[in-house]
Amino acid sequence: MTDAELHEALDGLSAYDMGAVDSGIHDEALRARAIEALHGMDETTCRLFLSRHIREHFLTEDQLAQRYGYEDVNAFFRWLGDYMDFDV
């Protein structure tokens, strides 16, 4: 799974799991591949990947203008633990 595919998977899976059932992605095979990709990264690679994901999906000026913020980052971290077997 490429980084771009993993970013898209995390975005869609988390959206669905957090209630956006119309626009999110419900695909357990994709979830399994995403979990495998996250767990397959070394610590530094994973830290950088997740930091970039958070920056681009929650903390850009455009996202902040749409009322995203640190609360959404916190919810994403909880989601990683609850749905992706990945504690941050």
Backbone as CSV, one residue per row, in Angstrom:
resi,resn,N_x,N_y,N_z,CA_x,CA_y,CA_z,C_x,C_y,C_z
1,MET,0.857,-1.171,0.000,0.000,0.000,0.000,0.903,1.233,0.000
2,THR,0.647,2.140,-0.931,1.441,3.368,-0.987,1.008,4.317,0.129
3,ASP,1.838,5.313,0.381,1.468,6.321,1.381,0.157,7.004,1.001
4,ALA,0.002,7.342,-0.276,-1.226,8.014,-0.720,-2.444,7.120,-0.490
5,GLU,-2.313,5.836,-0.787,-3.417,4.900,-0.559,-3.734,4.774,0.923
6,LEU,-2.698,4.762,1.757,-2.916,4.658,3.197,-3.570,5.927,3.740
7,HIS,-3.141,7.092,3.269,-3.796,8.345,3.682,-5.284,8.297,3.331
8,GLU,-5.596,7.888,2.115,-6.988,7.819,1.665,-7.779,6.793,2.482
9,ALA,-7.154,5.655,2.762,-7.826,4.617,3.551,-8.129,5.117,4.959
10,LEU,-7.159,5.737,5.606,-7.381,6.245,6.962,-8.474,7.302,6.974
11,ASP,-8.471,8.160,5.981,-9.477,9.210,5.898,-10.875,8.611,5.737
12,GLY,-11.028,7.689,4.811,-12.335,7.100,4.547,-12.833,6.188,5.647
13,LEU,-11.944,5.348,6.167,-12.334,4.431,7.247,-12.711,5.198,8.508
14,SER,-11.913,6.198,8.858,-12.215,6.959,10.072,-13.509,7.743,9.904
15,ALA,-13.741,8.289,8.727,-14.987,9.023,8.485,-16.189,8.107,8.703
16,TYR,-16.130,6.913,8.143,-17.244,5.972,8.299,-17.439,5.603,9.767
17,ASP,-16.350,5.235,10.419,-16.438,4.786,11.812,-16.913,5.888,12.748
18,MET,-16.679,7.145,12.378,-17.093,8.270,13.217,-18.461,8.813,12.818
19,GLY,-19.150,8.093,11.927,-20.532,8.443,11.644,-20.862,8.929,10.253
20,ALA,-19.877,9.156,9.414,-20.144,9.625,8.048,-20.358,8.413,7.137
21,VAL,-21.463,7.701,7.364,-21.686,6.443,6.648,-21.960,6.651,5.162
22,ASP,-22.399,7.832,4.759,-22.639,8.090,3.339,-21.352,8.401,2.580
23,SER,-20.430,9.091,3.220,-19.210,9.503,2.525,-17.975,8.721,2.955
24,GLY,-18.062,7.978,4.039,-16.921,7.203,4.509,-16.791,5.890,3.763
25,ILE,-15.821,5.105,4.166,-15.547,3.812,3.533,-15.759,2.709,4.559
26,HIS,-16.622,1.751,4.211,-16.827,0.566,5.052,-16.280,-0.625,4.282
27,ASP,-15.044,-1.014,4.589,-14.363,-2.077,3.850,-13.371,-2.736,4.801
28,GLU,-13.749,-3.888,5.329,-12.903,-4.549,6.326,-11.611,-5.096,5.730
29,ALA,-11.614,-5.451,4.454,-10.370,-5.887,3.811,-9.396,-4.713,3.715
30,LEU,-9.910,-3.537,3.379,-9.073,-2.333,3.338,-8.550,-2.011,4.730
31,ARG,-9.415,-2.151,5.748,-8.980,-1.907,7.122,-7.817,-2.836,7.483
32,ALA,-7.935,-4.102,7.137,-6.874,-5.068,7.451,-5.566,-4.683,6.763
33,ARG,-5.649,-4.254,5.505,-4.430,-3.833,4.794,-3.838,-2.577,5.420
34,ALA,-4.692,-1.646,5.839,-4.209,-0.410,6.465,-3.555,-0.710,7.812
35,ILE,-4.162,-1.593,8.592,-3.566,-1.990,9.876,-2.204,-2.621,9.640
36,GLU,-2.126,-3.504,8.658,-0.850,-4.150,8.335,0.191,-3.116,7.913
37,ALA,-0.222,-2.134,7.126,0.716,-1.096,6.674,1.223,-0.267,7.848
38,LEU,0.327,0.132,8.749,0.748,0.915,9.916,1.707,0.126,10.797
39,HIS,1.354,-1.114,11.075,2.192,-1.935,11.948,3.508,-2.335,11.280
40,GLY,3.555,-2.266,9.957,4.768,-2.629,9.238,5.798,-1.518,9.152
41,MET,5.423,-0.318,9.560,6.355,0.817,9.507,7.265,0.822,10.727
42,ASP,8.508,1.247,10.524,9.354,1.456,11.696,8.865,2.716,12.410
43,GLU,9.326,2.913,13.634,8.808,3.983,14.490,8.941,5.371,13.861
44,THR,10.084,5.671,13.291,10.307,6.995,12.706,9.424,7.214,11.486
45,THR,9.357,6.226,10.614,8.521,6.338,9.419,7.065,6.541,9.798
46,CYS,6.599,5.792,10.782,5.214,5.898,11.227,4.944,7.266,11.853
47,ARG,5.861,7.740,12.676,5.702,9.054,13.305,5.578,10.136,12.249
48,LEU,6.435,10.093,11.246,6.390,11.092,10.177,5.116,10.956,9.348
49,PHE,4.738,9.719,9.017,3.529,9.496,8.225,2.296,10.044,8.943
50,LEU,2.120,9.667,10.212,0.941,10.117,10.958,0.965,11.624,11.203
51,SER,2.140,12.186,11.440,2.244,13.639,11.624,1.808,14.374,10.366
52,ARG,2.242,13.885,9.220,1.832,14.507,7.956,0.338,14.317,7.707
53,HIS,-0.166,13.136,8.028,-1.600,12.881,7.849,-2.419,13.870,8.683
54,ILE,-2.044,14.013,9.926,-2.760,14.924,10.827,-2.656,16.362,10.332
55,ARG,-1.465,16.757,9.937,-1.275,18.131,9.445,-2.161,18.386,8.228
56,GLU,-2.178,17.470,7.279,-2.903,17.689,6.028,-4.412,17.511,6.155
57,HIS,-4.854,16.664,7.068,-6.282,16.377,7.169,-7.001,17.163,8.258
58,PHE,-6.255,17.749,9.181,-6.904,18.443,10.292,-6.374,19.849,10.557
59,LEU,-5.149,20.157,10.178,-4.520,21.378,10.666,-4.050,22.352,9.589
60,THR,-4.465,22.155,8.339,-4.154,23.175,7.336,-5.030,24.394,7.607
61,GLU,-4.684,25.510,7.041,-5.510,26.709,7.213,-6.923,26.473,6.683
62,ASP,-7.037,25.763,5.561,-8.369,25.457,5.019,-9.170,24.585,5.981
63,GLN,-8.519,23.577,6.563,-9.216,22.697,7.510,-9.617,23.471,8.763
64,LEU,-8.729,24.325,9.245,-9.057,25.134,10.424,-10.245,26.052,10.133
65,ALA,-10.305,26.593,8.924,-11.429,27.445,8.539,-12.738,26.656,8.487
66,GLN,-12.633,25.344,8.250,-13.812,24.475,8.242,-14.126,23.939,9.640
67,ARG,-13.456,24.501,10.633,-13.686,24.206,12.051,-13.074,22.886,12.521
68,TYR,-12.116,22.341,11.757,-11.329,21.225,12.269,-10.303,21.799,13.235
69,GLY,-9.775,20.966,14.129,-8.776,21.439,15.070,-8.249,20.317,15.934
70,TYR,-7.671,20.686,17.064,-7.024,19.702,17.930,-8.002,18.654,18.446
71,GLU,-9.276,19.012,18.589,-10.265,18.038,19.053,-10.390,16.887,18.056
72,ASP,-10.299,17.218,16.778,-10.390,16.198,15.738,-9.148,15.319,15.719
73,VAL,-8.002,15.904,16.017,-6.771,15.120,16.134,-6.904,14.135,17.288
74,ASN,-7.427,14.590,18.404,-7.635,13.721,19.554,-8.592,12.580,19.199
75,ALA,-9.679,12.895,18.513,-10.638,11.866,18.094,-9.980,10.875,17.137
76,PHE,-9.114,11.361,16.254,-8.403,10.482,15.327,-7.482,9.534,16.093
77,PHE,-6.765,10.044,17.085,-5.905,9.184,17.906,-6.726,8.102,18.605
78,ARG,-7.878,8.481,19.171,-8.752,7.493,19.817,-9.228,6.454,18.801
79,TRP,-9.583,6.916,17.610,-10.032,6.016,16.553,-8.934,5.014,16.192
80,LEU,-7.697,5.481,16.083,-6.597,4.561,15.775,-6.536,3.428,16.795
81,GLY,-6.700,3.750,18.065,-6.670,2.725,19.101,-7.901,1.842,19.094
82,ASP,-9.071,2.438,18.935,-10.328,1.694,19.022,-10.620,0.836,17.797
83,TYR,-10.254,1.319,16.612,-10.648,0.644,15.376,-9.485,0.063,14.578
84,MET,-8.271,0.527,14.857,-7.130,0.121,14.038,-6.060,-0.619,14.836
85,ASP,-6.348,-0.934,16.092,-5.397,-1.662,16.936,-4.027,-0.982,16.927
86,PHE,-4.044,0.355,17.019,-2.803,1.120,16.941,-2.849,2.229,17.979
87,ASP,-2.187,2.018,19.083,-2.161,3.017,20.144,-1.041,4.014,19.904
88,VAL,-1.391,5.276,20.018,-0.428,6.358,19.797,0.081,6.829,21.138
